[in-house]
Amino acid sequence: MGALLHHLRLAREFARVGVIRKSQFRVEFLTQVVMDTAWYLVHIVTFEILYGHTDSIAGWDRPQVRVFLGFLFLSDAFWMIWLGQSWHFGRELKDGVLDSLRLRPGSPIFVYFFQRFSLEACINGLMAAGWLGWALSGIEGSFSVGGLVLLLWALALSFWTRTVLSVLFTIAEFRAINSDLSNVAWEVSMTLSDRPVDVFPLRFRQLLTSFIPVAALSTLPAALVLGRITPLEGVLHSAWIFVLGLGVFAWWKRSFRGYTSALG
């Protein structure tokens, strides 16, 4: 419990510094909000146009895909709010910036990946939450006690998976410095996660729900609250991704222990 409270205090300090930093760059703040809003609108308009010509896409109807998009937007907002630092990992690894992590209090994974709090992404997070709430209002039972429990569970699964994948993709940088493999992996995963994985062939779907659980960013959480998968299936998926995450974190720490900077 003491370690948890310590890391929560660190998160509070990261948020405070992030708010101060972004309040000094108002044009950048506005630009980022506009760009991310445009990204949301592109996805919404694309699916609305598609559903103007069909009633179902891979078994997902229009109300269900709206819920799916809500999880996609919130998952992306969570990444931008807390995990944006991971995008700079390859460059900072090469430049030796990671040396300071050995001297900072707290888990190196938490201190590095959660250090860049984004105030503007909070605005997009509110818009994403509003969209998801509106989408769920059209689904019967979504705001019952059981429905809210499923919603919290689904959000936790999505956010945990974001964190796990952020750490997983950077491990490749330890093996191939200056390769930008983590950024390439994120670009590919985002392309795969912005549509229900049911559109892909069976073997590929199995890959995206297991060893590289991109499906848990948006498809699985949406399927859980919509009843497309049973609670037991949700438990099995969640347990596997939790264990996978612990393994990824241990692998990252082992890789970091063997890291020597360009100045080392």
MOKAHU-V429150 format. One record per backbone hydrogen bond with DSSP energy under -0.5 kcal/mol. CO is the residue of the C=O (numbers start at 1). NH is the residue of the N-H. E is the energy in kcal/mol with one decimal. If there is no record, write none. Layout:
CO_NH_E / CO_NH_E
This chain:
1_5_-2.4 / 2_6_-2.1 / 3_7_-2.3 / 4_8_-2.1 / 5_9_-2.1 / 6_10_-1.8 / 7_11_-2.4 / 8_12_-2.2 / 9_13_-2.0 / 10_14_-2.7 / 11_15_-2.4 / 12_16_-2.2 / 13_17_-2.5 / 14_18_-2.5 / 15_19_-2.3 / 16_20_-2.0 / 17_21_-2.6 / 18_22_-2.4 / 19_23_-1.8 / 20_24_-0.5 / 21_24_-1.0 / 22_25_-1.4 / 25_29_-2.0 / 26_30_-2.5 / 27_31_-2.7 / 28_32_-2.4 / 29_33_-1.8 / 30_34_-2.4 / 31_35_-2.5 / 32_36_-2.3 / 33_37_-2.2 / 34_38_-2.3 / 35_39_-1.8 / 36_40_-2.0 / 37_41_-2.5 / 38_42_-2.4 / 39_43_-1.6 / 40_44_-2.4 / 41_45_-3.0 / 42_46_-2.2 / 43_47_-2.1 / 44_48_-2.4 / 45_49_-2.4 / 46_50_-2.1 / 47_51_-2.6 / 49_52_-1.0 / 50_53_-1.8 / 50_54_-0.7 / 57_60_-1.9 / 59_61_-0.5 / 60_57_-2.4 / 61_65_-2.3 / 62_66_-1.9 / 63_67_-1.5 / 64_68_-2.3 / 65_69_-2.8 / 66_70_-1.6 / 67_71_-1.9 / 68_72_-2.3 / 69_73_-2.9 / 70_74_-2.3 / 71_75_-2.6 / 72_76_-2.2 / 73_77_-2.4 / 74_78_-2.5 / 75_79_-1.9 / 76_80_-2.3 / 77_81_-2.7 / 78_82_-2.3 / 78_83_-0.6 / 79_83_-1.9 / 81_118_-1.8 / 83_86_-1.7 / 84_87_-1.6 / 85_88_-1.9 / 86_89_-1.3 / 88_92_-2.3 / 89_93_-2.5 / 90_94_-1.7 / 91_95_-2.2 / 92_96_-0.7 / 92_97_-2.0 / 92_98_-0.8 / 93_96_-0.7 / 96_99_-1.3 / 97_100_-1.1 / 98_101_-1.5 / 99_102_-1.4 / 100_103_-1.5 / 100_104_-0.7 / 107_111_-3.0 / 108_112_-2.2 / 109_113_-2.3 / 110_114_-2.0 / 112_115_-1.0 / 113_85_-0.5 / 115_117_-1.2 / 117_119_-0.6 / 118_122_-0.6 / 119_122_-0.9 / 119_123_-0.8 / 120_123_-0.7 / 120_124_-1.3 / 121_125_-2.4 / 122_126_-2.0 / 123_127_-1.9 / 124_128_-2.7 / 125_129_-2.5 / 126_130_-2.3 / 127_131_-2.3 / 128_132_-2.6 / 129_133_-2.6 / 130_134_-2.3 / 131_135_-2.7 / 132_136_-2.6 / 133_137_-1.3 / 135_138_-1.0 / 136_139_-2.0 / 138_140_-0.6 / 139_142_-1.6 / 141_144_-1.2 / 144_148_-2.6 / 145_149_-2.0 / 146_150_-2.3 / 147_151_-2.1 / 148_152_-2.5 / 149_153_-2.4 / 150_154_-2.8 / 151_155_-2.5 / 152_156_-2.4 / 153_157_-2.3 / 154_158_-2.3 / 155_159_-2.8 / 156_160_-2.5 / 157_161_-2.2 / 158_162_-2.0 / 159_163_-2.0 / 160_164_-2.7 / 161_165_-2.8 / 162_166_-2.2 / 163_167_-2.0 / 164_168_-2.9 / 165_169_-2.6 / 166_170_-0.9 / 167_171_-0.8 / 168_171_-1.0 / 168_172_-0.5 / 169_172_-0.7 / 170_173_-1.2 / 170_174_-0.7 / 171_174_-1.1 / 171_175_-0.7 / 172_175_-0.6 / 172_176_-1.8 / 176_179_-1.5 / 180_184_-1.9 / 181_185_-2.6 / 182_186_-2.0 / 183_187_-2.2 / 184_188_-2.3 / 185_189_-2.6 / 186_190_-2.5 / 187_191_-1.8 / 188_192_-1.9 / 189_193_-2.2 / 190_194_-1.1 / 192_195_-0.6 / 196_199_-1.8 / 197_200_-2.0 / 201_205_-2.3 / 202_206_-2.3 / 203_207_-1.7 / 204_208_-2.0 / 205_209_-0.8 / 207_210_-1.0 / 207_212_-1.8 / 208_215_-2.8 / 210_213_-0.6 / 212_214_-3.2 / 213_216_-1.4 / 214_217_-1.9 / 214_218_-0.5 / 215_218_-0.6 / 215_220_-2.9 / 218_222_-2.0 / 219_223_-2.8 / 220_224_-2.2 / 221_225_-1.9 / 222_226_-1.8 / 223_227_-0.6 / 223_228_-2.1 / 223_229_-1.3 / 224_227_-0.7 / 230_234_-2.4 / 231_235_-2.5 / 232_236_-2.4 / 233_237_-2.6 / 234_238_-2.6 / 235_239_-2.9 / 236_240_-2.2 / 237_241_-2.4 / 238_242_-2.3 / 239_243_-2.3 / 240_244_-2.8 / 241_245_-2.2 / 242_246_-2.0 / 243_247_-2.1 / 244_248_-2.4 / 245_249_-2.7 / 246_250_-2.1 / 247_251_-2.2 / 248_252_-2.6 / 249_253_-2.3 / 250_254_-2.1 / 251_255_-2.4 / 252_256_-2.6 / 253_257_-2.0 / 254_258_-1.0 / 256_259_-1.5 / 261_264_-1.2
